[in-house]
Amino acid sequence: MPVAPGVLALVGGDEFNPGNEEQDRVLAQAAGPGPAYVVPTAAARQGPDRAVAHARDWFRQFGLELDELPVLKRGDARSDKLAARARAGRFFYLVGGDPGLVAQVLRGSSVWRAMFEVCSHTLVRAVWPNRFNRRPADALGLLAETAVLPHYDAFGSRWVESAQSAAPELTLLGVDERSAAVWRDGTWRAMGPGAVTVIKGKRVRRFESGQDIVGLRSPARRLATQ
């Protein structure tokens, strides 16, 4: 049976640094009983141990102790043992790094299905690889027909033209660094010092911190393969 989505934050990067307190406090306070996990998949090629340590230090200030869910390669994502651990979790934080790797490793896996079934608190970053040009790629299925452009205020806005050219049917979600689009209680809201920009065709709407975001779909209640 579909489960109502919990708290979901789509962030713009530069995580675990000052400026992220608003959305990360919301996530930490919403975490239910059970293990809280940091998932270092995106940093598998860039020092996952450092990413895990940084996440643990950062969330400790909000009273949340994180354990590592060590999913670094496709074999890990298919592990029944790790899937069982994920199924017991009530908070998941996917660190930044290589977003394309996240999709390659987790998509369609038993660990991702377990995380999704928990349907609690997940923080995810971009869904496309390639630094300068954007192209459509299957991601994790959390937000249908939507692609996230992180670091929007720094350089992510440069990706809009190529993204729209490759996939004009998609809604583009530009998220500034240290900011997030947060789904809670049936509403998307902008949080953090920056802004969230929703782009659909030629229509561009910018939402400052504290404003409700319109133009985004609700998070998926079930995976397309389920």
Backbone as CSV, one residue per row, in Angstrom:
resi,resn,N_x,N_y,N_z,CA_x,CA_y,CA_z,C_x,C_y,C_z
1,MET,0.847,-1.195,0.000,0.000,0.000,0.000,0.879,1.240,0.000
2,PRO,0.565,2.295,-0.793,1.353,3.498,-0.787,1.396,4.132,0.596
3,VAL,2.530,4.714,0.923,2.714,5.385,2.200,2.901,6.867,1.935
4,ALA,2.289,7.707,2.749,2.447,9.145,2.562,3.902,9.532,2.749
5,PRO,4.449,10.354,1.826,5.850,10.739,1.955,6.104,11.479,3.258
6,GLY,7.278,11.246,3.822,7.677,11.982,5.008,8.319,13.289,4.601
7,VAL,9.358,13.689,5.323,10.060,14.926,5.013,11.136,14.637,3.970
8,LEU,11.143,15.415,2.906,12.113,15.256,1.827,12.740,16.604,1.543
9,ALA,14.078,16.657,1.472,14.771,17.905,1.154,15.646,17.702,-0.070
10,LEU,15.477,18.576,-1.057,16.321,18.594,-2.244,17.206,19.822,-2.129
11,VAL,18.520,19.629,-1.982,19.397,20.742,-1.637,20.311,21.120,-2.788
12,GLY,20.877,22.319,-2.655,21.674,22.872,-3.732,23.167,22.727,-3.582
13,GLY,23.633,21.995,-2.577,25.064,21.776,-2.427,25.674,22.604,-1.306
14,ASP,26.976,22.417,-1.112,27.722,23.054,-0.017,27.112,22.663,1.324
15,GLU,26.768,21.386,1.451,26.147,20.891,2.666,27.153,20.808,3.804
16,PHE,26.630,20.638,5.026,27.424,20.498,6.246,28.223,21.760,6.565
17,ASN,27.781,22.899,6.066,28.431,24.176,6.332,27.407,25.178,6.825
18,PRO,27.864,26.219,7.550,26.924,27.235,8.031,26.056,27.774,6.905
19,GLY,24.781,27.958,7.219,23.783,28.357,6.237,22.781,27.264,5.988
20,ASN,23.163,26.022,6.330,22.272,24.877,6.136,21.444,24.543,7.382
21,GLU,21.576,25.348,8.421,20.963,24.975,9.694,19.446,24.829,9.621
22,GLU,18.774,25.724,8.910,17.306,25.708,8.921,16.748,24.382,8.437
23,GLN,17.136,23.972,7.230,16.579,22.734,6.686,17.099,21.500,7.405
24,ASP,18.349,21.515,7.844,18.890,20.341,8.513,18.302,20.158,9.907
25,ARG,17.954,21.248,10.559,17.276,21.134,11.853,15.883,20.526,11.674
26,VAL,15.187,20.935,10.614,13.872,20.357,10.315,13.992,18.854,10.095
27,LEU,14.998,18.435,9.324,15.191,17.013,9.060,15.492,16.255,10.341
28,ALA,16.398,16.794,11.143,16.792,16.106,12.369,15.623,15.979,13.340
29,GLN,14.833,17.020,13.462,13.697,16.987,14.382,12.613,16.026,13.915
30,ALA,12.539,15.816,12.604,11.512,14.933,12.068,11.917,13.464,12.082
31,ALA,13.177,13.193,12.352,13.654,11.806,12.331,12.917,10.976,13.379
32,GLY,12.417,9.837,12.953,11.694,8.960,13.865,12.629,8.045,14.624
33,PRO,12.095,7.202,15.494,12.925,6.244,16.223,13.516,5.215,15.268
34,GLY,14.740,4.848,15.522,15.427,3.906,14.640,16.706,4.522,14.119
35,PRO,17.504,3.753,13.402,18.783,4.249,12.912,18.630,5.440,11.963
36,ALA,19.556,6.373,12.082,19.655,7.497,11.154,20.929,7.288,10.347
37,TYR,20.806,7.279,9.027,21.927,6.893,8.180,22.440,8.034,7.310
38,VAL,23.756,8.079,7.163,24.383,8.867,6.109,24.819,7.881,5.035
39,VAL,24.496,8.193,3.779,24.755,7.286,2.654,25.795,7.961,1.751
40,PRO,27.049,7.461,1.708,28.126,8.166,1.014,28.310,7.779,-0.449
41,THR,27.280,7.269,-1.099,27.413,6.766,-2.465,28.040,7.790,-3.409
42,ALA,27.569,9.021,-3.363,28.048,10.041,-4.301,29.518,10.376,-4.104
43,ALA,30.047,10.097,-2.926,31.446,10.405,-2.613,32.334,9.175,-2.694
44,ALA,31.841,8.095,-3.311,32.583,6.841,-3.335,33.967,6.985,-3.959
45,ARG,34.122,7.915,-4.906,35.405,8.122,-5.584,36.154,9.336,-5.055
46,GLN,35.595,9.977,-4.022,36.149,11.255,-3.569,36.329,11.315,-2.061
47,GLY,36.566,10.208,-1.425,36.770,10.213,0.015,35.504,10.025,0.813
48,PRO,34.866,8.858,0.711,33.617,8.641,1.445,33.779,8.726,2.954
49,ASP,34.930,8.327,3.473,35.135,8.393,4.924,35.065,9.832,5.422
50,ARG,35.648,10.754,4.670,35.595,12.166,5.061,34.167,12.692,5.026
51,ALA,33.423,12.288,3.995,32.033,12.744,3.889,31.197,12.244,5.061
52,VAL,31.399,10.999,5.439,30.662,10.429,6.568,31.022,11.155,7.862
53,ALA,32.308,11.388,8.088,32.742,12.069,9.309,32.171,13.485,9.373
54,HIS,32.184,14.175,8.245,31.650,15.535,8.194,30.162,15.544,8.501
55,ALA,29.428,14.603,7.928,27.990,14.525,8.181,27.700,14.246,9.647
56,ARG,28.452,13.328,10.232,28.243,13.006,11.643,28.498,14.218,12.538
57,ASP,29.592,14.917,12.287,29.919,16.097,13.092,28.847,17.168,12.947
58,TRP,28.363,17.354,11.737,27.387,18.417,11.488,26.058,18.132,12.171
59,PHE,25.524,16.938,12.031,24.201,16.645,12.572,24.202,16.435,14.075
60,ARG,25.376,16.251,14.657,25.438,16.099,16.106,24.947,17.354,16.822
61,GLN,25.139,18.510,16.212,24.685,19.764,16.835,23.165,19.828,16.943
62,PHE,22.461,19.021,16.136,21.004,18.972,16.189,20.503,17.777,16.988
63,GLY,21.412,17.133,17.690,21.040,16.014,18.546,20.799,14.717,17.801
64,LEU,21.342,14.592,16.586,21.121,13.400,15.783,22.449,12.704,15.514
65,GLU,22.545,11.445,15.917,23.736,10.636,15.681,23.521,9.789,14.432
66,LEU,24.428,9.902,13.488,24.301,9.184,12.231,25.180,7.939,12.201
67,ASP,24.648,6.874,11.641,25.419,5.680,11.306,25.649,5.684,9.797
68,GLU,26.670,4.983,9.346,26.927,4.896,7.919,26.191,3.709,7.312
69,LEU,25.542,3.945,6.181,25.020,2.864,5.352,25.978,2.779,4.162
70,PRO,26.944,1.848,4.194,28.071,1.874,3.265,27.746,1.305,1.879
71,VAL,27.011,2.088,1.114,26.651,1.682,-0.248,27.530,2.476,-1.211
72,LEU,28.598,1.842,-1.692,29.584,2.522,-2.530,29.624,2.001,-3.954
73,LYS,29.106,0.806,-4.160,29.114,0.206,-5.504,27.837,-0.604,-5.693
74,ARG,27.636,-1.045,-6.924,26.390,-1.717,-7.269,26.174,-2.976,-6.433
75,GLY,27.240,-3.701,-6.148,27.105,-4.900,-5.325,26.586,-4.587,-3.936
76,ASP,27.017,-3.453,-3.372,26.504,-3.043,-2.056,25.003,-2.789,-2.129
77,ALA,24.573,-2.130,-3.206,23.160,-1.777,-3.344,22.271,-3.002,-3.498
78,ARG,22.868,-4.120,-3.924,22.108,-5.364,-4.090,22.189,-6.265,-2.866
79,SER,22.880,-5.806,-1.840,23.103,-6.626,-0.653,21.826,-6.766,0.182
80,ASP,21.428,-7.998,0.451,20.264,-8.228,1.309,20.529,-7.731,2.728
81,LYS,21.770,-7.873,3.179,22.118,-7.430,4.527,21.982,-5.916,4.663
82,LEU,22.491,-5.169,3.683,22.372,-3.715,3.733,20.925,-3.273,3.521
83,ALA,20.180,-4.010,2.702,18.767,-3.684,2.518,17.997,-3.849,3.818
84,ALA,18.325,-4.884,4.578,17.670,-5.091,5.873,17.993,-3.954,6.832
85,ARG,19.242,-3.484,6.808,19.614,-2.345,7.650,18.850,-1.095,7.227
86,ALA,18.753,-0.890,5.915,18.040,0.286,5.413,16.569,0.244,5.801
87,ARG,15.993,-0.930,5.764,14.566,-1.063,6.066,14.257,-0.681,7.506
88,ALA,15.258,-0.777,8.376,15.072,-0.407,9.784,15.307,1.075,10.020
89,GLY,15.845,1.775,9.017,16.204,3.174,9.191,15.010,4.108,9.169
90,ARG,15.209,5.294,9.736,14.162,6.313,9.753,14.664,7.671,9.293
91,PHE,15.887,7.720,8.809,16.471,8.974,8.308,17.608,8.599,7.369
92,PHE,17.636,9.209,6.191,18.701,8.940,5.224,19.203,10.254,4.650
93,TYR,20.506,10.425,4.684,21.120,11.618,4.109,22.094,11.168,3.036
94,LEU,21.796,11.459,1.777,22.679,11.127,0.671,23.630,12.288,0.456
95,VAL,24.920,12.070,0.700,25.893,13.152,0.629,26.093,13.596,-0.815
96,GLY,26.749,14.743,-0.992,27.044,15.262,-2.313,28.279,14.610,-2.911
97,GLY,28.510,14.915,-4.170,29.649,14.350,-4.882,29.283,14.145,-6.332
98,ASP,29.220,12.900,-6.755,28.891,12.551,-8.141,27.450,12.064,-8.197
99,PRO,26.509,12.918,-8.629,25.105,12.517,-8.633,24.808,11.410,-9.631
100,GLY,25.561,11.382,-10.740,25.358,10.310,-11.700,25.667,8.955,-11.109
101,LEU,26.670,8.909,-10.254,27.038,7.656,-9.596,25.933,7.178,-8.665
102,VAL,25.274,8.112,-8.006,24.162,7.748,-7.116,23.095,6.992,-7.894
103,ALA,22.722,7.530,-9.043,21.698,6.881,-9.857,22.173,5.523,-10.367
104,GLN,23.410,5.459,-10.824,23.944,4.201,-11.349,23.976,3.103,-10.288
105,VAL,24.363,3.465,-9.081,24.515,2.475,-8.020,23.170,2.080,-7.411
106,LEU,22.327,3.057,-7.113,21.117,2.785,-6.339,19.889,2.421,-7.169
107,ARG,19.784,2.931,-8.376,18.554,2.775,-9.155,18.135,1.313,-9.292
108,GLY,16.905,1.010,-8.889,16.348,-0.321,-9.035,16.902,-1.363,-8.090
109,SER,17.695,-0.962,-7.110,18.355,-1.923,-6.232,17.492,-2.257,-5.015
110,SER,17.861,-3.344,-4.339,17.126,-3.742,-3.137,17.314,-2.735,-2.010
111,VAL,18.503,-2.130,-1.924,18.730,-1.123,-0.882,17.871,0.109,-1.142
112,TRP,17.818,0.567,-2.395,16.993,1.737,-2.687,15.522,1.444,-2.451
113,ARG,15.037,0.269,-2.819,13.642,-0.072,-2.555,13.357,-0.063,-1.057
114,ALA,14.312,-0.560,-0.273,14.131,-0.572,1.181,14.075,0.845,1.733
115,MET,14.972,1.716,1.254,14.958,3.107,1.702,13.654,3.785,1.326
116,PHE,13.189,3.531,0.115,11.960,4.147,-0.353,10.756,3.660,0.442
117,GLU,10.723,2.380,0.753,9.603,1.820,1.511,9.495,2.439,2.895
118,VAL,10.647,2.772,3.474,10.626,3.450,4.766,9.938,4.802,4.628
119,CYS,10.203,5.472,3.486,9.515,6.724,3.133,9.584,7.742,4.253
120,SER,10.782,7.994,4.723,10.946,8.922,5.823,11.655,10.181,5.364
121,HIS,12.908,10.353,5.753,13.591,11.622,5.522,14.814,11.399,4.653
122,THR,14.777,11.931,3.452,15.854,11.705,2.506,16.310,13.029,1.937
123,LEU,17.604,13.255,1.944,18.127,14.457,1.340,18.938,14.053,0.127
124,VAL,18.555,14.570,-1.038,19.254,14.196,-2.254,19.715,15.436,-2.993
125,ARG,20.720,15.223,-3.861,21.227,16.340,-4.634,20.880,16.147,-6.108
126,ALA,21.764,16.506,-6.990,21.441,16.513,-8.412,21.193,15.123,-8.956
127,VAL,20.611,15.072,-10.159,20.294,13.777,-10.749,21.004,13.543,-12.076
128,TRP,21.790,14.486,-12.549,22.463,14.322,-13.833,23.969,14.424,-13.673
129,PRO,24.727,13.655,-14.451,26.176,13.856,-14.487,26.532,14.972,-15.471
130,ASN,27.827,15.141,-15.749,28.345,16.098,-16.727,28.335,17.512,-16.164
131,ARG,29.500,18.099,-16.068,29.643,19.369,-15.375,28.994,20.546,-16.086
132,PHE,29.082,20.589,-17.436,28.669,21.790,-18.139,27.353,21.643,-18.887
133,ASN,27.129,20.527,-19.545,25.872,20.316,-20.258,25.013,19.326,-19.492
134,ARG,23.729,19.544,-19.560,22.799,18.667,-18.867,22.072,17.805,-19.883
135,ARG,21.849,16.548,-19.544,21.078,15.666,-20.409,20.186,14.809,-19.525
136,PRO,19.034,14.369,-20.030,18.160,13.557,-19.200,18.787,12.215,-18.888
137,ALA,18.599,11.745,-17.674,19.072,10.431,-17.265,18.129,9.906,-16.199
138,ASP,17.856,8.614,-16.236,16.992,8.038,-15.210,17.641,8.236,-13.850
139,ALA,16.862,8.707,-12.901,17.390,8.938,-11.558,16.759,7.938,-10.598
140,LEU,16.243,8.408,-9.477,15.753,7.491,-8.456,14.240,7.495,-8.311
141,GLY,13.555,8.315,-9.072,12.103,8.233,-9.108,11.377,8.906,-7.966
142,LEU,12.038,9.813,-7.250,11.366,10.485,-6.144,10.407,11.570,-6.609
143,LEU,10.765,12.253,-7.687,9.976,13.382,-8.154,9.835,13.259,-9.671
144,ALA,8.639,12.887,-10.112,8.427,12.586,-11.528,8.595,13.817,-12.410
145,GLU,9.162,13.604,-13.591,9.279,14.642,-14.627,9.967,15.898,-14.117
146,THR,10.920,15.724,-13.199,11.612,16.858,-12.594,13.102,16.567,-12.520
147,ALA,13.917,17.574,-12.806,15.365,17.435,-12.701,15.913,18.564,-11.834
148,VAL,16.802,18.216,-10.922,17.381,19.186,-9.999,18.657,19.770,-10.585
149,LEU,18.782,21.088,-10.522,20.013,21.782,-10.896,20.612,22.364,-9.618
150,PRO,21.593,21.689,-9.001,22.176,22.192,-7.757,23.149,23.334,-8.036
151,HIS,23.632,23.954,-6.967,24.595,25.065,-7.099,24.054,26.121,-8.063
152,TYR,22.754,26.357,-8.007,22.113,27.185,-9.031,22.642,28.616,-9.031
153,ASP,22.918,29.155,-7.848,23.410,30.523,-7.768,24.875,30.637,-8.159
154,ALA,25.616,29.531,-8.061,27.039,29.553,-8.367,27.304,29.266,-9.846
155,PHE,26.781,28.132,-10.333,27.001,27.797,-11.736,25.892,26.931,-12.339
156,GLY,24.982,26.451,-11.516,23.938,25.564,-12.023,23.008,26.204,-13.033
157,SER,22.863,27.543,-12.974,21.972,28.216,-13.929,22.486,28.094,-15.362
158,ARG,23.779,27.800,-15.527,24.345,27.644,-16.870,23.809,26.392,-17.574
159,TRP,23.215,25.490,-16.799,22.769,24.222,-17.363,21.365,24.281,-17.943
160,VAL,20.663,25.380,-17.717,19.252,25.433,-18.094,19.060,25.236,-19.594
161,GLU,19.816,25.956,-20.402,19.609,25.900,-21.851,19.802,24.494,-22.407
162,SER,20.897,23.838,-22.023,21.143,22.499,-22.554,20.142,21.495,-22.005
163,ALA,19.723,21.677,-20.756,18.736,20.774,-20.172,17.400,20.889,-20.882
164,GLN,16.981,22.114,-21.142,15.702,22.306,-21.825,15.762,21.821,-23.267
165,SER,16.899,21.976,-23.899,17.052,21.512,-25.269,16.948,19.989,-25.349
166,ALA,17.542,19.309,-24.367,17.542,17.851,-24.374,16.223,17.263,-23.915
167,ALA,15.549,17.945,-22.993,14.313,17.387,-22.415,13.338,18.519,-22.104
168,PRO,12.706,19.093,-23.119,11.835,20.247,-22.891,10.603,19.946,-22.047
169,GLU,10.280,18.670,-21.898,9.085,18.313,-21.114,9.328,18.353,-19.611
170,LEU,10.586,18.417,-19.181,10.886,18.357,-17.762,10.696,19.706,-17.065
171,THR,10.323,19.644,-15.793,10.398,20.799,-14.910,11.794,20.826,-14.316
172,LEU,12.454,21.971,-14.366,13.797,22.113,-13.801,13.694,22.807,-12.452
173,LEU,14.395,22.261,-11.473,14.386,22.807,-10.121,15.790,23.295,-9.787
174,GLY,15.989,24.602,-9.831,17.280,25.184,-9.485,17.330,25.492,-7.998
175,VAL,18.327,24.940,-7.314,18.440,25.127,-5.862,19.779,25.779,-5.556
176,ASP,19.738,26.925,-4.905,20.967,27.622,-4.530,21.741,26.840,-3.478
177,GLU,23.034,27.113,-3.396,23.859,26.453,-2.385,23.380,26.802,-0.976
178,ARG,23.533,25.831,-0.072,23.132,25.952,1.336,21.631,26.215,1.487
179,SER,20.875,25.847,0.471,19.429,26.047,0.486,18.748,24.754,0.048
180,ALA,17.430,24.700,0.188,16.732,23.453,-0.110,15.269,23.702,-0.426
181,ALA,14.726,22.799,-1.222,13.279,22.677,-1.380,12.850,21.539,-0.469
182,VAL,12.027,21.841,0.520,11.675,20.874,1.564,10.195,20.534,1.480
183,TRP,9.921,19.240,1.352,8.544,18.735,1.359,8.175,18.333,2.779
184,ARG,7.139,18.962,3.318,6.679,18.632,4.672,5.205,18.981,4.776
185,ASP,4.433,18.063,5.339,3.006,18.289,5.574,2.270,18.678,4.288
186,GLY,2.648,18.019,3.192,1.924,18.210,1.949,2.264,19.464,1.171
187,THR,3.362,20.138,1.532,3.728,21.395,0.887,5.231,21.458,0.647
188,TRP,5.619,22.002,-0.507,7.019,22.326,-0.756,7.304,23.732,-0.246
189,ARG,8.453,23.901,0.431,8.832,25.229,0.937,10.320,25.467,0.728
190,ALA,10.673,26.699,0.399,12.078,27.074,0.250,12.674,27.346,1.623
191,MET,13.886,26.824,1.857,14.588,27.039,3.116,16.051,27.348,2.841
192,GLY,16.674,28.039,3.799,18.078,28.380,3.670,18.268,29.816,3.215
193,PRO,19.514,30.282,3.148,19.777,31.682,2.805,19.572,32.024,1.342
194,GLY,19.518,31.031,0.477,19.349,31.288,-0.951,17.906,31.153,-1.383
195,ALA,17.717,30.711,-2.611,16.371,30.615,-3.173,16.227,29.320,-3.958
196,VAL,14.995,29.036,-4.320,14.655,27.894,-5.156,13.957,28.429,-6.403
197,THR,14.371,27.964,-7.569,13.817,28.448,-8.835,13.174,27.289,-9.588
198,VAL,11.916,27.461,-9.973,11.190,26.443,-10.729,11.040,26.926,-12.161
199,ILE,11.516,26.126,-13.105,11.525,26.506,-14.519,10.739,25.467,-15.314
200,LYS,9.740,25.944,-16.020,8.955,25.078,-16.897,8.751,25.818,-18.207
201,GLY,9.432,25.371,-19.254,9.372,26.105,-20.506,9.981,27.480,-20.338
202,LYS,9.231,28.509,-20.728,9.711,29.881,-20.600,9.325,30.526,-19.271
203,ARG,8.579,29.796,-18.462,8.145,30.363,-17.187,9.163,30.070,-16.094
204,VAL,9.619,31.117,-15.437,10.613,31.004,-14.374,10.035,31.632,-13.114
205,ARG,9.965,30.853,-12.039,9.445,31.361,-10.769,10.477,31.145,-9.669
206,ARG,10.778,32.186,-8.934,11.797,32.163,-7.884,11.119,32.275,-6.525
207,PHE,11.538,31.418,-5.585,10.940,31.386,-4.255,12.020,31.589,-3.205
208,GLU,11.840,32.626,-2.404,12.794,32.936,-1.345,12.512,32.088,-0.109
209,SER,13.468,32.066,0.800,13.349,31.281,2.028,12.050,31.597,2.764
210,GLY,11.338,30.553,3.137,10.084,30.704,3.857,8.859,30.707,2.977
211,GLN,9.038,30.843,1.670,7.899,30.856,0.761,7.513,29.441,0.349
212,ASP,6.207,29.212,0.195,5.740,27.955,-0.365,6.081,27.913,-1.847
213,ILE,6.519,26.750,-2.307,6.913,26.568,-3.700,5.740,25.981,-4.476
214,VAL,5.413,26.582,-5.587,4.372,26.036,-6.460,5.016,25.611,-7.775
215,GLY,4.349,24.699,-8.456,4.858,24.233,-9.732,5.630,22.938,-9.666
216,LEU,5.721,22.329,-8.468,6.395,21.047,-8.305,5.378,19.956,-8.000
217,ARG,5.633,18.777,-8.515,4.787,17.637,-8.182,5.011,17.199,-6.737
218,SER,4.084,16.430,-6.215,4.292,15.790,-4.916,5.279,14.641,-5.087
219,PRO,6.035,14.287,-4.034,6.938,13.128,-4.130,6.153,11.863,-4.436
220,ALA,6.820,10.950,-5.108,6.189,9.681,-5.470,5.803,8.886,-4.230
221,ARG,4.677,8.206,-4.306,4.239,7.346,-3.220,4.699,5.901,-3.409
222,ARG,5.130,5.567,-4.609,5.670,4.246,-4.871,6.604,4.338,-6.048
223,LEU,7.569,3.458,-6.098,8.486,3.405,-7.221,7.789,2.864,-8.451
224,ALA,8.229,3.307,-9.608,7.590,2.898,-10.848,7.685,1.392,-11.060
225,THR,8.715,0.757,-10.505,8.900,-0.683,-10.700,8.134,-1.497,-9.683
226,GLN,7.502,-0.845,-8.715,6.795,-1.594,-7.679,5.361,-1.881,-8.097
